[in-house]
Amino acid sequence: MWVNNKRRLRPVFKGEDKSGEVDVLPHIKGLRLVLVFPEIFSSYAMHPNGQLYPSLFHEPDCGRKQKLAEIHQALISDPVDIETLRRTAASKGGLLTDELRRKVWPKLLNVNVYDLPHKPGRDVRENHKDYNQVLLDVRRSMKRFPKCMPAAERAVLQEQLIDIILEVLKRNPQLHYYQGYHDVAVTLLLVVGERMAIAMLDTLSNYHLRDFMDPTMDSTKHILNYLMPILEQVDVELHDFMIRAEVGTIFALSWLITWYGHVLSQFKHTLRLYDFFLASHPLMPIYLSATIVLHREREVKQTECDMAMVHHLLSRIPQDLPYELLIAQSQELFSQYPPSLLAKRAALQSRKSLSISTFQVFQLSTLHQRPDSVLQRLTKAQGSTTSRHGGWLERCGTGTYGRWDQVNGRQSWGRRERTENVGACRFVARRGASGSESGSNIAF
């Protein structure tokens, strides 16, 4: 028998709890279960004859259906309803699927999916001052890739990761690489692919991550300095305990500069936080840090009031945190104690944050985006004026393309084509020498 495990169907093995579940079409011999258009048909079964049967599973809750409808409507609105996309990305459950992330993340960062950077050439690595350090960090990043990924496919993605980072740094000579930057880059790569990751990382580096990319850590320390004032506003006793312990805020450094990608063991939790942070103020990661410390208040107070002991406790983030609760609490803290209020404190007046000062301009820049269907037509029309043979396809990057398939646990290689679907691209996987298409459409 099978159960609906969120986005995919899986078998129930002997000994598992089967309460509330039912057999699915057991009378049909040779039933094959597949995922087809997961945003709409979350639980369907396909027989080898090609006919689609509705499953007998519980229907997704109305809240999920409503969110999917809201996101779809926001994406096809002209201009794109960016406020709705921000709200749904930050709300419970985030963006729900990687397919939706490939559609919404670019809009949150004002990235035109029809004007993506070209894949980096070999020259991107030549004489680059950060190449050796990036190479070392990427080589040590194996735990950031799915455990089931074959070594050869991971190696391909690691090479792409190196090129993505170096390409963004080459485009922005004012930016300085920091250890942990690759944790952000690999999250983008695994979800959206190489070219989209370059475009998104470029924007993030100039806005949300900008303070971390100075030649010194002064700006990063400035952001960390927001942590203790937040704690003081909410729990004076906890704040005073940490002051007496002289623990500082360095325990939260890796949380902040990697958007928690380096410290979370489950990729689904990392993705949920990226949904939240991409839709929020650049300081939201530090508000989440404060929320995590407040959530562990009892543990902290029961620890010996010693710097080493408290640092040891806080630097090891629990893997079973109630992320949805913490996200909601972080939003509440941000509303009650905004950065402008906290910045009045003397410790936060000495330095100006580029991420904070440019955020309003960045937000305004995202408000007038056209939907992907319109961008596609405009790009095609523009291309037709320069090449009667469809130069727009060349700019769109038709060719061999690879992306790790999180659902099926394998690297997908094939030909990427433009379609009318929201999300800009369709990945058409090819089977063997016959050239027949596989049974899943993945929107980019």
PEWOCOR-V700216 format. One record per residue. N is the residue number from 1. PSI is psi in whole degrees, -180 to 180 (NA if undefined). NEAR is the number of other C-alpha atoms within 8 Angstrom. Layout:
N&PSI&NEAR + N&PSI&NEAR
//
This chain:
1&168&7 + 2&149&10 + 3&155&10 + 4&103&10 + 5&77&7 + 6&-95&5 + 7&-7&9 + 8&160&11 + 9&139&13 + 10&156&8 + 11&152&7 + 12&123&9 + 13&159&5 + 14&133&4 + 15&-15&4 + 16&153&6 + 17&121&4 + 18&20&6 + 19&133&4 + 20&-1&4 + 21&159&7 + 22&157&8 + 23&146&8 + 24&110&8 + 25&53&7 + 26&-18&6 + 27&-11&4 + 28&113&7 + 29&136&5 + 30&27&6 + 31&132&10 + 32&128&8 + 33&130&9 + 34&167&9 + 35&119&14 + 36&122&9 + 37&70&9 + 38&-25&8 + 39&-24&8 + 40&-51&5 + 41&92&9 + 42&-19&12 + 43&80&12 + 44&155&13 + 45&141&13 + 46&127&13 + 47&154&13 + 48&-21&8 + 49&-3&5 + 50&-8&6 + 51&141&7 + 52&129&8 + 53&134&8 + 54&140&7 + 55&171&9 + 56&17&7 + 57&166&9 + 58&138&4 + 59&147&4 + 60&149&7 + 61&158&6 + 62&-33&6 + 63&-41&6 + 64&-45&8 + 65&-42&9 + 66&-41&8 + 67&-43&9 + 68&-42&9 + 69&-41&8 + 70&-44&9 + 71&-45&11 + 72&-45&8 + 73&-39&8 + 74&-36&12 + 75&-32&13 + 76&-6&11 + 77&153&10 + 78&105&8 + 79&165&9 + 80&136&13 + 81&81&11 + 82&-32&11 + 83&-40&6 + 84&-40&10 + 85&-40&14 + 86&-43&11 + 87&-45&9 + 88&-33&12 + 89&-34&12 + 90&-22&13 + 91&174&9 + 92&128&6 + 93&-15&8 + 94&-140&11 + 95&5&11 + 96&-49&6 + 97&159&7 + 98&-32&8 + 99&-44&9 + 100&-36&11 + 101&-38&12 + 102&-20&13 + 103&-39&13 + 104&-41&11 + 105&-47&10 + 106&-38&13 + 107&-38&12 + 108&-24&13 + 109&9&11 + 110&46&9 + 111&126&10 + 112&113&9 + 113&-10&9 + 114&10&10 + 115&54&7 + 116&153&11 + 117&153&8 + 118&158&6 + 119&139&6 + 120&143&9 + 121&177&5 + 122&-25&6 + 123&-12&6 + 124&-24&11 + 125&-12&9 + 126&123&6 + 127&29&5 + 128&128&8 + 129&-24&5 + 130&2&8 + 131&-49&10 + 132&-42&7 + 133&-41&7 + 134&-43&11 + 135&-46&9 + 136&-45&8 + 137&-41&10 + 138&-39&12 + 139&-30&8 + 140&5&6 + 141&22&9 + 142&-32&8 + 143&-15&6 + 144&-8&8 + 145&152&8 + 146&137&7 + 147&-31&5 + 148&-2&5 + 149&128&11 + 150&148&7 + 151&-38&6 + 152&-38&6 + 153&-36&9 + 154&-39&11 + 155&-39&8 + 156&-46&8 + 157&-34&8 + 158&-37&10 + 159&-41&8 + 160&-38&9 + 161&-43&14 + 162&-47&11 + 163&-39&11 + 164&-50&13 + 165&-47&12 + 166&-34&13 + 167&-45&11 + 168&-42&11 + 169&-36&11 + 170&-38&8 + 171&-23&6 + 172&77&7 + 173&-16&7 + 174&-13&4 + 175&147&11 + 176&131&9 + 177&144&8 + 178&151&7 + 179&123&6 + 180&-21&10 + 181&-36&10 + 182&-24&12 + 183&-35&12 + 184&-45&11 + 185&-41&13 + 186&-33&10 + 187&-45&10 + 188&-44&12 + 189&-44&12 + 190&-22&9 + 191&-47&11 + 192&-8&12 + 193&173&11 + 194&-54&11 + 195&-42&10 + 196&-37&13 + 197&-38&13 + 198&-48&13 + 199&-43&11 + 200&-43&12 + 201&-35&11 + 202&-47&9 + 203&-47&9 + 204&-40&11 + 205&-29&11 + 206&-8&9 + 207&-84&13 + 208&-40&11 + 209&5&12 + 210&-40&13 + 211&-23&12 + 212&-8&10 + 213&24&11 + 214&165&10 + 215&-21&6 + 216&173&5 + 217&11&8 + 218&-44&6 + 219&-36&12 + 220&-43&9 + 221&-36&8 + 222&-43&11 + 223&-42&12 + 224&-28&12 + 225&-11&11 + 226&-19&13 + 227&-52&13 + 228&-40&10 + 229&-34&9 + 230&-46&13 + 231&-39&13 + 232&-37&11 + 233&-32&8 + 234&-43&6 + 235&92&9 + 236&-39&9 + 237&-44&6 + 238&-44&13 + 239&-48&11 + 240&-36&9 + 241&-46&10 + 242&-32&12 + 243&-44&9 + 244&-37&7 + 245&-13&10 + 246&38&8 + 247&-24&12 + 248&-155&7 + 249&6&10 + 250&-22&7 + 251&-26&9 + 252&4&11 + 253&-51&9 + 254&-29&12 + 255&-48&13 + 256&-52&11 + 257&-14&11 + 258&5&12 + 259&40&14 + 260&2&12 + 261&-30&11 + 262&-22&11 + 263&-8&8 + 264&134&11 + 265&-24&5 + 266&123&7 + 267&-31&7 + 268&-33&6 + 269&-39&9 + 270&-46&12 + 271&-40&9 + 272&-41&11 + 273&-35&10 + 274&-38&9 + 275&-48&14 + 276&-49&13 + 277&-38&13 + 278&-24&9 + 279&5&12 + 280&178&9 + 281&147&9 + 282&-23&12 + 283&-1&9 + 284&-35&12 + 285&-32&11 + 286&-31&12 + 287&-38&13 + 288&-38&11 + 289&-45&12 + 290&-40&13 + 291&-39&11 + 292&-44&9 + 293&-43&9 + 294&-37&10 + 295&-31&7 + 296&21&8 + 297&-44&9 + 298&-43&7 + 299&-44&7 + 300&-48&11 + 301&-25&10 + 302&-8&6 + 303&150&8 + 304&136&7 + 305&74&11 + 306&138&9 + 307&-49&9 + 308&-42&7 + 309&-45&10 + 310&-40&15 + 311&-43&10 + 312&-43&8 + 313&-50&8 + 314&-29&11 + 315&-14&8 + 316&95&6 + 317&130&7 + 318&147&5 + 319&-5&7 + 320&31&4 + 321&148&5 + 322&83&6 + 323&-41&7 + 324&-41&8 + 325&-44&7 + 326&-37&11 + 327&-45&11 + 328&-40&9 + 329&-36&9 + 330&-41&13 + 331&-39&9 + 332&-42&8 + 333&-42&11 + 334&-38&11 + 335&-42&7 + 336&-37&6 + 337&72&10 + 338&161&9 + 339&-35&9 + 340&-34&6 + 341&-45&7 + 342&-31&12 + 343&-15&11 + 344&-16&8 + 345&146&7 + 346&-38&7 + 347&-18&7 + 348&7&12 + 349&-14&9 + 350&-15&6 + 351&142&7 + 352&131&6 + 353&124&10 + 354&-36&9 + 355&-41&13 + 356&-45&10 + 357&-25&8 + 358&-2&9 + 359&-39&12 + 360&-42&8 + 361&-42&7 + 362&-46&9 + 363&-44&8 + 364&-34&7 + 365&-19&8 + 366&-5&12 + 367&-11&10 + 368&40&7 + 369&144&10 + 370&151&10 + 371&158&13 + 372&-34&12 + 373&-36&11 + 374&-43&8 + 375&-38&11 + 376&-46&11 + 377&-41&8 + 378&-41&8 + 379&-40&10 + 380&-41&11 + 381&-41&8 + 382&-39&9 + 383&-34&11 + 384&-21&12 + 385&-16&7 + 386&-20&7 + 387&118&8 + 388&-10&7 + 389&17&5 + 390&57&10 + 391&-20&11 + 392&-32&11 + 393&-35&10 + 394&-42&8 + 395&-29&9 + 396&-15&10 + 397&31&8 + 398&133&10 + 399&-173&7 + 400&135&8 + 401&142&8 + 402&144&9 + 403&141&11 + 404&127&10 + 405&104&9 + 406&-30&6 + 407&-49&5 + 408&-6&5 + 409&42&10 + 410&161&9 + 411&131&10 + 412&124&9 + 413&146&10 + 414&-156&12 + 415&128&12 + 416&131&13 + 417&151&9 + 418&143&9 + 419&178&7 + 420&-4&7 + 421&145&9 + 422&134&11 + 423&-7&11 + 424&-38&16 + 425&156&11 + 426&133&13 + 427&116&12 + 428&104&13 + 429&142&10 + 430&145&11 + 431&118&9 + 432&-154&6 + 433&-11&4 + 434&-24&5 + 435&12&7 + 436&149&7 + 437&150&8 + 438&179&8 + 439&22&4 + 440&138&8 + 441&125&9 + 442&119&8 + 443&137&13 + 444&NA&11
//
